[in-house]
Amino acid sequence: MVMVFTLVSAAQEKLNEFAESLKQRKEEEKLRKEKEEEEREKAKFIGTHVTYETFMKWRIGFEKEFNSNKKDSNELLKGKLTGWFTVFVY
């Protein structure tokens, strides 16, 4: 009877150690994932460092886009009355 008690106690102890190690691994994995998510969030706010070259590249592209949109809007308004003048004519 003593031998059975000793074996059962040893088995329980091993199972408790195993369960504890599983719990600890899950906690470590959770903390690691939270840290990775936090790093990804920080990376969103860092962005690209502005240098003269990167600014000029952006500016050229912006001016091209702005001028093309301006030309499109001028062509749409060609021949049409705009502003307060249309209120008084109609």
N, C-alpha and C positions, 0 to 999 in steps of 0.2 A: 504494500500500500504506500509506503514511503517512497518507493522508487517511482510509482505512477505520479505521485504528487510532485516529485522533483522534475520529471519529464514534462508534465503539464506546465509547471511554473517556468521552466526554461523555454518552452514553446511560446507561452504568453509573452515572455520578455522579448523574444526575437520578433514576434508579431508587433508588439508595441514599438520597438526600435524601427522596424520596417515602415509602419504607419507614420511615425514621426519623421522619418527621412523623406517619405512621399510628401507630407505636408510642407516640410521645409523647402523641397524642390519646387512645389507649386507656388509658394510665396516668393521665392527667388525669381521664378519665371515671370510672375506677375509684376514684380518690381522692375525687372529688366524691360518688359514691354512698356511699362509706364515711362521709364527713362527714355526709351527709344522714341516714343510718341512725343515726349517733351522736347527732345532734340529736333524732331521733324518740325514741330511748331516754331521753335526758335529759328530754324533755317528759313522759314517762310519770311521772317521779318528782316533777315540780313540782306538778301538781294544782291545785286551786282554793284560793285564799287564803281563810282563815276570817275572816269578819267577824261582827259581832253578828247582822246580818240573815240571812246564810247559815246560821249556827248555829241560829238560832231556827226557820228553815224546816225544816232537817233534823230538829230535835228534835220539832217538831209531827208531822211525818210518822212518825218513829220511834215516838213514843208511841201514835199511832193504830194502827200496825201491831202493836206489842207488846200493846196492850189487846185488839185483835181476836183475836190468837192466844191470849191468856189466856182470853177468853170461850169460844172454841172448845174449849180443853182442859178447862175447867170443865164444859161441857155434855157432853163425852165421858165424864167421870168421874162424872157424876151417877148415883146409884143403884148404883155399883160400889164394892166394897171395895178399898182400896189399901194398900200398905205391908205391915208385918209382920202385921197383923191377918189378912190373907188366908192367910198361912202357917199360923197356928194354927187357923183355922176348917176348913181342908181337911185 
